[in-house]
Amino acid sequence: MAGSTSIYPLSPAHILLLAVNFASTPDLESLTALKNLHPRVLTPQKTLTVLLFLPESLHPSVYIPLLDSILNDVESHANSPKNDTHEARSKVEVDTSAVSELSEKAAQHRLDRLLETVPKFNAQEHAGEAEQQNLVAAWLLSRSKNIDTETGMLSLVETLLTPFIGRLPTVKAYFNGTVKVLSRLIYEHHHTGDGLPIGEESEREEPGNITSVVAGSLTQFEALPSTIGVKQLLSKTSQRTVVRDLEILAIPYLRYRERDAKLDGWKVVWEWLVSQGIRTNYEVYMNWDGPQGCGEEEEALMAQYASTGMAACYLCREIGPEIWDMMKKIQGRIVEVLGLRQFHTGIISAKFNKEVYLRSLTPKPTLTDFLSTRNALIIPNLESLDLLGYLIASAGMLSLPLYSAAQIRLSGTKEEQRTVLVRFVRNGNWMKRTDPEWKHVIEATRWMRSPAGIFEQLTEEECEEILARGLLSASKFKIMEDIYVKNPVSRPLGLQKLEKIVLEAFQEFYDNASNGNKTRGGMKNAQLVLQILYPSYSTSLALTRASRLLNATHALSFYSLTLTPGVPLLPVQIRINSDPVSLLGRLLDQNASLYHQLNKLVPLAKDLYFGTAQVKPRTPTEQQNEEEEVERRVLGMCIETALAEDDFDTAYSLTKSRLKTPEGKAAPSKDVDGGQHDESAWKACFQAGRYRSHRLPQRDDDALKRLEMQMELLAEALRTCPAVACNQVLSEWMRKESEMASVLLREAEEDEAHAAAAHRVLSANSNIIGGLPGGWGSNTSLLASTVPKNTQEIKIPSTTVGESEAPMGLFAVAAGAAKALGSSVRPPGVPRSSGSQPGVNVISRPQEAAFLSPSLPPNMGGSPPQKQRKRDIVGGMVTSGLASSIGWVLGAQPNAGGK
């Protein structure tokens, strides 16, 4: 049958072998004719199998019409004739020379060997229409893989599949999920740094890099695990292209995968999306509605879509207004997409179970763990989204990452929340906040405590206390007074708590002040903070004490006072001084002329004392006693300074006119014998009494007057000093007594010399006058009567002077004291009789009585009244002092009533 054009004698094996020969040539016209001649042999499946022998480089446009005819024949198969008529085939002639010489067995053998060289496509021929379409679709997919494998030309694959996308769903899914994705990945979107298509590894890429995993064929790309494929598709995505790449690369790719592979791939998408940061997520959620249209998995995928957005917010470590605004919009977008129309940012339900969310917190959360389906923080529902909204707003106020805000809200201890609140109140340039900014901070703090719950561990009073301290530290006294003092109805803090806060702020300003003047600097703030409550709203002891300290410090600021040379006195040095009144001693040392300003120093000292003394209730008597004690201390300091300035007259004047002894009033310290004595009073008297001026008096009268004044002061010191100081005071008394005796002796000697000189002059004048005619002899006796008759008889003992001028000796005073006490003991050196001994002038009993009691009337024994000397009065004072201070030396036992 060589060269014959008749086909009838050919077996099915010859026909199929001839069709393969036409396809591989390729001779599509003869193949089409052969198909039309023998449709029962060249069925659609066998025809499609034969078409696999077409060269892969052949342009699809050449054989697409044949594929269309096959698909159209399949589509019209039900309406086609069931038998081939001889008349239909009689006009068709085909060249059979290629197989005409082969036996049927040889043709079958050769055909079987050829069929083994082409891939099988997984579709079987059935009578149904859908099965026939699947047959064509299966051939197209197989042909596409062959073309890509043999040529690597994806453009030929696209040309082949494009005409069938609208007719064959399987082809459409394969084209969109694999061919088009790979084509875009390689040619349209991404290139490596060296300009190589993805899938070709550059020299700079590490062997394990994701960009080197994808092979260059459809078969290999399709065989990749979905997790690797997704990573490959998103490896070069930028913030600008992320939405596009998700929609045209990742989603089509995953839709074409099997269910398990699809879910695994989506898990990679969510993890990748969270890892890209909040800015990329913001771009995604603002422009992508999520994986909608994904079939039965859509609901679960949409929930994951929402959870991913929430996780991206929680795991974001960036802060700033832009970041928090992005988070708010992501949250709102999630609510919109999920359709949670009832969502609101009101108070969290009372059923809010913090423990459920607490279990989802870890110190360092990982991406995989946080995206777990068991994480209550990212399970999208009204409560979790509500919590997210509160946390975003709170994180913005606190300038914290969202996850840190969640930790403070859910797991923060009371101390941690207190620390965060203090940092919030005193954050940034908080000292220069304006009044509206401070009001915003106050409102934000109250909101974060309730309803947000960020500071739920703190009580309302504790939060308000932190706010109040911040206001005072920032010198916002007006706002402080308006909010916490003037409105008693809504006053969040009690008066007692306010006093404590005000006093602590006062001390802070006071201690940090560099100058004591209350009109500037820290002292000005200390005064202003005190005026918030004092005296309009409270005059408590503590506030009064602070006010007095402030006034004292202000008064001291006008004087030159240093504790360290060259370093001005700081207010804090005044407050912490254990004896602040002693600072006046230094003040007088450095400003000696101040001892004249006693009226300023005494109030200053009282303010210093009561401004630093322990706050305790005092009775009016105790208050008066302490004030008198302070006044006496200041007088003592002024007296000491006056003496240092050689101003004894001022010292004496201060002692006599201002120094008040506290007998029966104050509660001075007790000494060993149980007596009560005032240290300031007796020491001041003692210092003035023992003072020795470096300037000698010009006249003996001045010296005698000074000695009398000093002995008067020593007598006062002896009256009030403790027993242990009696010896010292008495020793000084004896020295002054000796000095007075010397002065009196010197005066007596001068009087004696003057009297002797006057006697000589009178004697001489008497002789002259008596010899003159009509002389004045009758008056001589009158002149002579004024002079002692025998000047040789006037002798002054070496140890005493005349009875009318001699000072009392120490033992005479002691004897007087013993008699006043009714004691039989006499001091050594005093005789039992009242007679005189040589060299000793003993005071007569009437004089003794006057000495012991200067206030008694003159001697009633018939002698004329005698004027009491001041020295006798001072002697009485000494006797009184002896009776109370050294009576034990004489054996006296003073008792009540002076008996």
ROKOL-542038 format. One record per residue (C-alpha): residue number from 1; z, x, y. Coordinates in steps of 0.5 Angstrom, whole numbers, plus 500, padded with zeros to 3 digits. Layout:
% residues N
{NUM,{Z,X,Y}}
...
This chain:
% residues 899
{1,{500,500,500}}
{2,{499,506,504}}
{3,{496,504,511}}
{4,{497,497,510}}
{5,{500,493,515}}
{6,{502,487,511}}
{7,{509,487,510}}
{8,{510,482,504}}
{9,{510,487,498}}
{10,{516,490,502}}
{11,{523,490,499}}
{12,{529,488,504}}
{13,{531,496,503}}
{14,{524,498,505}}
{15,{525,493,511}}
{16,{531,496,513}}
{17,{529,503,512}}
{18,{523,501,516}}
{19,{527,498,522}}
{20,{532,504,522}}
{21,{526,509,523}}
{22,{523,504,529}}
{23,{530,505,532}}
{24,{531,512,531}}
{25,{524,514,534}}
{26,{525,509,538}}
{27,{520,504,537}}
{28,{523,498,540}}
{29,{517,494,540}}
{30,{515,495,533}}
{31,{523,494,531}}
{32,{522,487,535}}
{33,{516,485,531}}
{34,{519,487,525}}
{35,{526,483,526}}
{36,{521,477,528}}
{37,{517,478,521}}
{38,{524,478,517}}
{39,{529,474,521}}
{40,{533,473,514}}
{41,{533,481,512}}
{42,{534,483,519}}
{43,{540,479,521}}
{44,{544,480,527}}
{45,{549,484,524}}
{46,{544,488,520}}
{47,{540,489,527}}
{48,{546,491,531}}
{49,{547,496,525}}
{50,{540,499,526}}
{51,{541,499,533}}
{52,{546,504,532}}
{53,{541,509,530}}
{54,{538,509,537}}
{55,{539,515,541}}
{56,{545,515,545}}
{57,{541,518,551}}
{58,{537,513,551}}
{59,{538,509,557}}
{60,{541,502,556}}
{61,{536,498,560}}
{62,{531,500,554}}
{63,{534,496,549}}
{64,{539,491,553}}
{65,{533,486,552}}
{66,{533,486,545}}
{67,{541,485,545}}
{68,{540,479,550}}
{69,{535,477,545}}
{70,{540,478,539}}
{71,{545,474,543}}
{72,{541,469,545}}
{73,{539,468,538}}
{74,{546,467,536}}
{75,{547,463,542}}
{76,{541,458,539}}
{77,{542,459,532}}
{78,{545,452,531}}
{79,{538,450,533}}
{80,{533,455,530}}
{81,{529,453,524}}
{82,{532,455,518}}
{83,{526,457,514}}
{84,{520,462,516}}
{85,{513,459,515}}
{86,{507,463,513}}
{87,{504,461,519}}
{88,{509,464,524}}
{89,{508,471,520}}
{90,{501,471,519}}
{91,{499,473,526}}
{92,{505,479,526}}
{93,{503,486,523}}
{94,{507,492,523}}
{95,{505,499,521}}
{96,{509,500,514}}
{97,{506,507,513}}
{98,{513,510,513}}
{99,{516,507,507}}
{100,{510,504,503}}
{101,{510,510,499}}
{102,{517,509,497}}
{103,{520,506,491}}
{104,{525,500,492}}
{105,{530,505,489}}
{106,{528,511,493}}
{107,{528,507,499}}
{108,{535,504,498}}
{109,{538,511,496}}
{110,{535,513,503}}
{111,{538,507,507}}
{112,{545,508,504}}
{113,{545,515,506}}
{114,{543,514,513}}
{115,{548,508,514}}
{116,{554,513,512}}
{117,{552,517,519}}
{118,{553,511,523}}
{119,{560,508,525}}
{120,{562,501,523}}
{121,{564,496,528}}
{122,{569,491,526}}
{123,{566,485,526}}
{124,{563,480,520}}
{125,{558,475,521}}
{126,{560,468,520}}
{127,{556,462,522}}
{128,{561,460,528}}
{129,{558,461,535}}
{130,{565,465,537}}
{131,{564,470,531}}
{132,{557,472,533}}
{133,{559,473,540}}
{134,{565,478,537}}
{135,{559,481,533}}
{136,{555,483,539}}
{137,{562,485,543}}
{138,{564,489,537}}
{139,{557,493,537}}
{140,{557,494,545}}
{141,{564,497,544}}
{142,{562,502,538}}
{143,{556,504,542}}
{144,{560,505,548}}
{145,{564,510,545}}
{146,{558,513,541}}
{147,{555,514,548}}
{148,{561,517,551}}
{149,{562,522,545}}
{150,{555,524,545}}
{151,{553,525,552}}
{152,{560,524,556}}
{153,{556,520,561}}
{154,{560,514,563}}
{155,{555,511,567}}
{156,{551,510,561}}
{157,{557,506,558}}
{158,{558,502,565}}
{159,{550,500,565}}
{160,{551,498,558}}
{161,{557,494,558}}
{162,{556,491,565}}
{163,{551,485,563}}
{164,{555,482,558}}
{165,{562,482,562}}
{166,{561,475,564}}
{167,{559,473,557}}
{168,{563,476,553}}
{169,{571,476,554}}
{170,{572,482,550}}
{171,{567,487,553}}
{172,{570,485,560}}
{173,{577,487,558}}
{174,{575,493,555}}
{175,{570,495,561}}
{176,{576,493,566}}
{177,{582,496,562}}
{178,{578,502,559}}
{179,{571,504,562}}
{180,{572,502,569}}
{181,{579,505,569}}
{182,{577,512,566}}
{183,{571,512,571}}
{184,{575,511,577}}
{185,{580,516,575}}
{186,{575,521,574}}
{187,{570,520,579}}
{188,{573,515,585}}
{189,{580,517,586}}
{190,{583,523,584}}
{191,{581,530,583}}
{192,{586,536,582}}
{193,{587,542,587}}
{194,{581,546,584}}
{195,{576,540,585}}
{196,{576,539,577}}
{197,{576,532,575}}
{198,{583,530,572}}
{199,{582,531,564}}
{200,{580,538,566}}
{201,{586,543,566}}
{202,{586,548,572}}
{203,{588,555,571}}
{204,{594,553,576}}
{205,{596,547,571}}
{206,{602,548,566}}
{207,{600,547,559}}
{208,{605,541,559}}
{209,{603,538,565}}
{210,{601,530,565}}
{211,{594,532,569}}
{212,{592,536,563}}
{213,{593,531,557}}
{214,{587,526,558}}
{215,{581,528,554}}
{216,{574,527,557}}
{217,{572,521,552}}
{218,{573,514,552}}
{219,{576,515,545}}
{220,{581,520,546}}
{221,{583,516,553}}
{222,{584,510,549}}
{223,{588,513,544}}
{224,{593,516,548}}
{225,{600,512,548}}
{226,{600,507,554}}
{227,{606,511,557}}
{228,{602,518,557}}
{229,{596,514,560}}
{230,{600,510,565}}
{231,{603,517,568}}
{232,{596,520,568}}
{233,{593,514,572}}
{234,{599,514,577}}
{235,{600,522,577}}
{236,{595,522,584}}
{237,{598,516,587}}
{238,{600,517,594}}
{239,{604,512,598}}
{240,{597,509,602}}
{241,{594,508,595}}
{242,{600,506,591}}
{243,{598,498,591}}
{244,{591,499,590}}
{245,{592,504,584}}
{246,{597,499,581}}
{247,{592,493,581}}
{248,{586,497,579}}
{249,{588,502,574}}
{250,{595,501,572}}
{251,{595,493,571}}
{252,{588,493,568}}
{253,{590,499,563}}
{254,{596,495,561}}
{255,{593,488,560}}
{256,{588,491,555}}
{257,{594,494,551}}
{258,{597,491,545}}
{259,{604,488,546}}
{260,{609,493,544}}
{261,{605,499,548}}
{262,{604,494,554}}
{263,{611,493,555}}
{264,{613,501,554}}
{265,{607,502,559}}
{266,{611,497,564}}
{267,{617,501,563}}
{268,{614,507,565}}
{269,{611,504,571}}
{270,{618,501,573}}
{271,{621,508,572}}
{272,{615,511,576}}
{273,{616,506,582}}
{274,{623,507,583}}
{275,{622,515,583}}
{276,{617,515,588}}
{277,{623,513,593}}
{278,{624,507,598}}
{279,{618,508,602}}
{280,{613,507,597}}
{281,{617,501,594}}
{282,{617,498,601}}
{283,{609,499,601}}
{284,{609,496,594}}
{285,{613,490,595}}
{286,{610,488,602}}
{287,{603,488,599}}
{288,{604,487,592}}
{289,{606,480,588}}
{290,{608,483,582}}
{291,{605,483,575}}
{292,{602,476,575}}
{293,{597,473,570}}
{294,{600,478,565}}
{295,{600,472,560}}
{296,{607,471,556}}
{297,{610,477,558}}
{298,{609,475,565}}
{299,{616,472,566}}
{300,{620,478,563}}
{301,{615,483,567}}
{302,{617,479,574}}
{303,{624,480,573}}
{304,{623,487,572}}
{305,{619,487,578}}
{306,{625,484,582}}
{307,{630,489,578}}
{308,{626,495,580}}
{309,{626,493,587}}
{310,{633,492,587}}
{311,{634,499,583}}
{312,{630,503,588}}
{313,{635,500,594}}
{314,{641,502,590}}
{315,{638,509,588}}
{316,{636,511,595}}
{317,{640,517,598}}
{318,{636,516,605}}
{319,{640,513,611}}
{320,{638,511,617}}
{321,{636,504,621}}
{322,{629,505,618}}
{323,{631,505,611}}
{324,{636,500,611}}
{325,{631,495,615}}
{326,{626,497,609}}
{327,{631,495,604}}
{328,{633,488,607}}
{329,{625,487,607}}
{330,{625,489,600}}
{331,{630,484,598}}
{332,{627,478,602}}
{333,{621,479,599}}
{334,{624,479,592}}
{335,{627,473,594}}
{336,{620,470,596}}
{337,{616,472,590}}
{338,{622,469,585}}
{339,{622,463,589}}
{340,{630,463,590}}
{341,{629,458,595}}
{342,{637,457,595}}
{343,{638,464,597}}
{344,{643,465,603}}
{345,{647,471,605}}
{346,{654,466,606}}
{347,{660,468,603}}
{348,{660,470,595}}
{349,{662,465,591}}
{350,{670,465,589}}
{351,{668,466,582}}
{352,{665,473,583}}
{353,{667,477,578}}
{354,{668,484,580}}
{355,{669,487,573}}
{356,{662,485,571}}
{357,{659,489,577}}
{358,{664,495,576}}
{359,{662,497,569}}
{360,{655,498,572}}
{361,{657,504,576}}
{362,{657,511,574}}
{363,{659,517,579}}
{364,{652,520,578}}
{365,{647,514,576}}
{366,{641,516,572}}
{367,{634,513,573}}
{368,{634,510,565}}
{369,{641,508,565}}
{370,{641,504,572}}
{371,{634,500,570}}
{372,{638,498,563}}
{373,{637,490,562}}
{374,{645,490,562}}
{375,{646,493,569}}
{376,{649,487,573}}
{377,{647,490,579}}
{378,{640,489,578}}
{379,{639,483,574}}
{380,{636,478,579}}
{381,{640,472,581}}
{382,{643,469,587}}
{383,{650,473,586}}
{384,{647,480,585}}
{385,{642,479,591}}
{386,{647,476,595}}
{387,{651,482,594}}
{388,{645,487,595}}
{389,{645,483,602}}
{390,{652,485,604}}
{391,{652,492,601}}
{392,{645,493,605}}
{393,{648,491,612}}
{394,{655,494,610}}
{395,{651,501,609}}
{396,{647,500,615}}
{397,{654,499,619}}
{398,{657,505,615}}
{399,{651,510,615}}
{400,{652,511,608}}
{401,{647,511,602}}
{402,{647,504,599}}
{403,{650,506,592}}
{404,{656,509,596}}
{405,{657,503,599}}
{406,{657,499,593}}
{407,{662,504,590}}
{408,{667,503,596}}
{409,{666,495,595}}
{410,{667,495,587}}
{411,{671,501,585}}
{412,{674,504,592}}
{413,{682,505,592}}
{414,{686,503,598}}
{415,{686,510,601}}
{416,{679,511,600}}
{417,{677,504,604}}
{418,{682,506,609}}
{419,{679,513,610}}
{420,{672,510,610}}
{421,{674,505,615}}
{422,{677,511,620}}
{423,{671,515,619}}
{424,{667,508,621}}
{425,{671,507,627}}
{426,{671,514,630}}
{427,{664,516,628}}
{428,{659,520,632}}
{429,{660,520,639}}
{430,{666,515,639}}
{431,{670,517,645}}
{432,{664,515,649}}
{433,{662,508,647}}
{434,{662,503,652}}
{435,{666,496,651}}
{436,{660,492,648}}
{437,{659,498,643}}
{438,{667,497,641}}
{439,{667,490,641}}
{440,{661,491,636}}
{441,{665,495,632}}
{442,{671,491,632}}
{443,{667,485,630}}
{444,{663,489,624}}
{445,{670,491,621}}
{446,{672,484,621}}
{447,{666,482,618}}
{448,{666,488,613}}
{449,{673,486,610}}
{450,{671,479,610}}
{451,{666,476,607}}
{452,{663,483,605}}
{453,{669,485,602}}
{454,{668,492,603}}
{455,{675,493,605}}
{456,{678,488,601}}
{457,{683,493,599}}
{458,{686,493,606}}
{459,{690,487,609}}
{460,{688,484,616}}
{461,{694,488,619}}
{462,{692,495,617}}
{463,{684,494,619}}
{464,{687,492,626}}
{465,{692,497,626}}
{466,{686,502,625}}
{467,{682,499,630}}
{468,{687,499,635}}
{469,{689,506,634}}
{470,{681,508,635}}
{471,{681,504,642}}
{472,{687,507,645}}
{473,{685,514,642}}
{474,{678,513,646}}
{475,{682,511,652}}
{476,{680,503,652}}
{477,{686,500,654}}
{478,{683,494,658}}
{479,{680,492,651}}
{480,{686,494,647}}
{481,{690,489,652}}
{482,{685,483,652}}
{483,{684,483,645}}
{484,{691,485,642}}
{485,{696,483,648}}
{486,{694,478,653}}
{487,{692,473,647}}
{488,{698,471,643}}
{489,{695,465,640}}
{490,{690,470,636}}
{491,{694,476,636}}
{492,{692,480,630}}
{493,{698,485,631}}
{494,{705,483,632}}
{495,{709,486,638}}
{496,{713,491,634}}
{497,{707,494,631}}
{498,{704,494,637}}
{499,{710,498,640}}
{500,{709,503,634}}
{501,{702,504,636}}
{502,{702,504,643}}
{503,{708,510,642}}
{504,{704,514,638}}
{505,{698,514,642}}
{506,{703,515,648}}
{507,{705,521,644}}
{508,{698,524,642}}
{509,{696,524,650}}
{510,{703,527,652}}
{511,{703,532,647}}
{512,{695,534,648}}
{513,{696,534,656}}
{514,{696,541,659}}
{515,{699,539,666}}
{516,{705,534,667}}
{517,{702,530,673}}
{518,{701,523,671}}
{519,{695,522,676}}
{520,{690,526,671}}
{521,{688,528,665}}
{522,{692,527,658}}
{523,{698,525,662}}
{524,{694,519,666}}
{525,{692,516,659}}
{526,{699,517,657}}
{527,{702,512,663}}
{528,{696,508,662}}
{529,{697,507,655}}
{530,{705,505,656}}
{531,{703,500,661}}
{532,{699,496,656}}
{533,{706,493,654}}
{534,{711,496,659}}
{535,{714,493,663}}
{536,{710,487,663}}
{537,{711,485,655}}
{538,{716,489,653}}
{539,{722,493,655}}
{540,{725,496,649}}
{541,{729,502,648}}
{542,{723,506,645}}
{543,{718,504,651}}
{544,{724,505,656}}
{545,{725,512,653}}
{546,{718,514,654}}
{547,{717,512,661}}
{548,{723,516,663}}
{549,{720,522,659}}
{550,{714,521,663}}
{551,{717,520,670}}
{552,{721,527,668}}
{553,{715,530,666}}
{554,{711,528,672}}
{555,{717,530,677}}
{556,{717,537,674}}
{557,{710,538,675}}
{558,{711,539,682}}
{559,{715,545,681}}
{560,{714,552,679}}
{561,{717,553,672}}
{562,{715,557,666}}
{563,{718,559,659}}
{564,{713,564,658}}
{565,{711,569,664}}
{566,{705,567,666}}
{567,{704,561,662}}
{568,{705,554,665}}
{569,{710,549,662}}
{570,{706,544,657}}
{571,{709,537,657}}
{572,{710,538,649}}
{573,{715,543,650}}
{574,{719,539,654}}
{575,{719,533,649}}
{576,{720,538,643}}
{577,{726,542,647}}
{578,{733,541,643}}
{579,{736,541,650}}
{580,{731,539,655}}
{581,{737,538,661}}
{582,{737,546,660}}
{583,{730,546,663}}
{584,{733,545,670}}
{585,{737,551,669}}
{586,{730,555,668}}
{587,{728,551,674}}
{588,{733,553,679}}
{589,{733,560,676}}
{590,{725,560,679}}
{591,{726,555,685}}
{592,{733,557,687}}
{593,{733,553,694}}
{594,{733,547,689}}
{595,{740,547,689}}
{596,{740,543,696}}
{597,{736,538,693}}
{598,{741,535,688}}
{599,{739,528,689}}
{600,{733,529,686}}
{601,{735,534,681}}
{602,{740,529,678}}
{603,{735,523,677}}
{604,{730,528,674}}
{605,{736,530,669}}
{606,{738,523,667}}
{607,{730,522,665}}
{608,{730,528,661}}
{609,{736,527,657}}
{610,{734,519,656}}
{611,{727,520,655}}
{612,{728,525,649}}
{613,{735,523,647}}
{614,{735,519,640}}
{615,{733,512,641}}
{616,{740,508,639}}
{617,{743,502,642}}
{618,{749,504,647}}
{619,{754,500,651}}
{620,{754,500,658}}
{621,{761,504,658}}
{622,{757,509,653}}
{623,{751,509,658}}
{624,{755,511,664}}
{625,{759,516,660}}
{626,{753,520,658}}
{627,{750,519,665}}
{628,{756,522,668}}
{629,{756,528,663}}
{630,{749,529,665}}
{631,{750,529,672}}
{632,{756,534,671}}
{633,{751,539,668}}
{634,{747,539,673}}
{635,{752,540,678}}
{636,{755,546,674}}
{637,{747,549,674}}
{638,{747,548,682}}
{639,{754,551,683}}
{640,{752,557,679}}
{641,{745,557,683}}
{642,{749,557,689}}
{643,{754,562,687}}
{644,{748,567,685}}
{645,{745,566,692}}
{646,{752,568,695}}
{647,{753,561,698}}
{648,{760,559,696}}
{649,{761,554,701}}
{650,{756,550,698}}
{651,{758,551,691}}
{652,{765,549,694}}
{653,{763,543,697}}
{654,{759,541,691}}
{655,{765,542,687}}
{656,{770,538,691}}
{657,{765,532,693}}
{658,{760,531,687}}
{659,{764,534,681}}
{660,{768,528,678}}
{661,{773,530,672}}
{662,{772,525,667}}
{663,{780,524,665}}
{664,{780,517,662}}
{665,{773,515,662}}
{666,{768,520,659}}
{667,{769,522,651}}
{668,{768,530,652}}
{669,{769,534,646}}
{670,{776,536,643}}
{671,{779,542,642}}
{672,{784,545,637}}
{673,{790,542,640}}
{674,{787,535,640}}
{675,{786,535,648}}
{676,{780,532,651}}
{677,{776,537,656}}
{678,{769,537,660}}
{679,{766,543,659}}
{680,{761,542,665}}
{681,{767,540,670}}
{682,{772,546,668}}
{683,{766,551,668}}
{684,{763,550,674}}
{685,{770,550,678}}
{686,{772,556,674}}
{687,{765,560,676}}
{688,{766,558,683}}
{689,{774,560,683}}
{690,{772,567,680}}
{691,{766,568,685}}
{692,{766,575,689}}
{693,{762,575,694}}
{694,{758,582,696}}
{695,{759,580,703}}
{696,{766,582,706}}
{697,{770,577,710}}
{698,{770,579,718}}
{699,{777,577,719}}
{700,{783,576,714}}
{701,{784,569,716}}
{702,{777,568,713}}
{703,{779,572,707}}
{704,{785,568,706}}
{705,{782,561,707}}
{706,{777,563,701}}
{707,{782,565,697}}
{708,{786,558,698}}
{709,{779,555,696}}
{710,{778,559,690}}
{711,{785,558,687}}
{712,{784,550,689}}
{713,{778,551,684}}
{714,{782,555,679}}
{715,{787,550,679}}
{716,{782,544,678}}
{717,{779,548,672}}
{718,{786,549,669}}
{719,{787,542,669}}
{720,{781,540,665}}
{721,{779,546,661}}
{722,{781,547,653}}
{723,{787,551,651}}
{724,{783,556,648}}
{725,{780,558,656}}
{726,{787,557,659}}
{727,{788,565,658}}
{728,{782,566,662}}
{729,{783,562,667}}
{730,{790,564,668}}
{731,{788,571,668}}
{732,{783,569,674}}
{733,{789,566,678}}
{734,{793,572,677}}
{735,{788,576,680}}
{736,{787,571,686}}
{737,{794,571,687}}
{738,{795,578,687}}
{739,{789,578,692}}
{740,{792,573,697}}
{741,{799,577,697}}
{742,{795,583,699}}
{743,{792,579,705}}
{744,{799,576,707}}
{745,{802,583,706}}
{746,{797,586,711}}
{747,{797,580,716}}
{748,{805,581,716}}
{749,{804,588,717}}
{750,{800,587,723}}
{751,{804,582,725}}
{752,{810,587,725}}
{753,{806,592,729}}
{754,{804,587,734}}
{755,{811,585,735}}
{756,{814,592,735}}
{757,{809,594,741}}
{758,{811,587,744}}
{759,{818,589,744}}
{760,{817,596,747}}
{761,{813,593,753}}
{762,{818,588,754}}
{763,{823,593,754}}
{764,{819,597,759}}
{765,{818,591,763}}
{766,{825,589,763}}
{767,{828,596,766}}
{768,{822,595,772}}
{769,{823,588,774}}
{770,{831,589,774}}
{771,{831,595,779}}
{772,{827,591,784}}
{773,{830,587,789}}
{774,{830,580,788}}
{775,{828,582,781}}
{776,{827,577,775}}
{777,{833,579,771}}
{778,{835,572,770}}
{779,{829,571,766}}
{780,{830,577,762}}
{781,{834,574,757}}
{782,{829,568,756}}
{783,{824,574,754}}
{784,{829,578,750}}
{785,{830,571,746}}
{786,{823,571,743}}
{787,{824,578,740}}
{788,{829,580,735}}
{789,{835,583,737}}
{790,{834,589,732}}
{791,{827,590,730}}
{792,{830,595,725}}
{793,{833,590,721}}
{794,{826,587,720}}
{795,{824,589,713}}
{796,{819,587,709}}
{797,{820,587,701}}
{798,{814,591,698}}
{799,{813,585,693}}
{800,{814,579,697}}
{801,{813,577,704}}
{802,{817,572,708}}
{803,{820,566,705}}
{804,{815,561,709}}
{805,{809,565,708}}
{806,{810,568,701}}
{807,{805,565,695}}
{808,{808,563,689}}
{809,{808,568,683}}
{810,{806,566,676}}
{811,{813,566,673}}
{812,{815,562,679}}
{813,{810,557,678}}
{814,{812,557,670}}
{815,{819,556,672}}
{816,{817,550,676}}
{817,{813,547,670}}
{818,{819,548,666}}
{819,{824,544,670}}
{820,{819,539,671}}
{821,{818,538,663}}
{822,{826,538,663}}
{823,{826,545,659}}
{824,{831,550,659}}
{825,{826,555,657}}
{826,{825,560,663}}
{827,{819,565,664}}
{828,{821,572,663}}
{829,{823,575,670}}
{830,{826,569,673}}
{831,{834,570,674}}
{832,{838,564,672}}
{833,{842,564,678}}
{834,{838,562,685}}
{835,{841,568,688}}
{836,{836,573,691}}
{837,{835,580,687}}
{838,{832,586,691}}
{839,{825,586,692}}
{840,{824,579,689}}
{841,{824,572,694}}
{842,{826,566,690}}
{843,{824,560,692}}
{844,{830,555,694}}
{845,{831,549,690}}
{846,{828,544,696}}
{847,{822,548,696}}
{848,{821,548,689}}
{849,{822,541,689}}
{850,{816,540,694}}
{851,{812,545,690}}
{852,{813,541,684}}
{853,{811,535,687}}
{854,{807,536,693}}
{855,{807,528,695}}
{856,{814,528,695}}
{857,{817,527,702}}
{858,{821,533,706}}
{859,{828,535,704}}
{860,{833,530,705}}
{861,{839,535,706}}
{862,{839,534,714}}
{863,{834,540,715}}
{864,{828,538,720}}
{865,{821,536,716}}
{866,{817,542,714}}
{867,{809,541,713}}
{868,{807,543,706}}
{869,{802,548,705}}
{870,{796,548,702}}
{871,{798,553,697}}
{872,{804,549,695}}
{873,{799,543,693}}
{874,{795,548,689}}
{875,{801,550,686}}
{876,{803,543,684}}
{877,{796,543,681}}
{878,{797,549,677}}
{879,{804,546,675}}
{880,{800,540,672}}
{881,{795,544,669}}
{882,{800,548,665}}
{883,{804,542,663}}
{884,{798,540,659}}
{885,{795,546,657}}
{886,{800,552,656}}
{887,{806,547,655}}
{888,{807,550,648}}
{889,{808,557,651}}
{890,{814,554,655}}
{891,{816,550,649}}
{892,{815,543,653}}
{893,{813,537,649}}
{894,{809,532,654}}
{895,{809,525,653}}
{896,{806,519,655}}
{897,{809,516,662}}
{898,{810,523,665}}
{899,{817,523,662}}
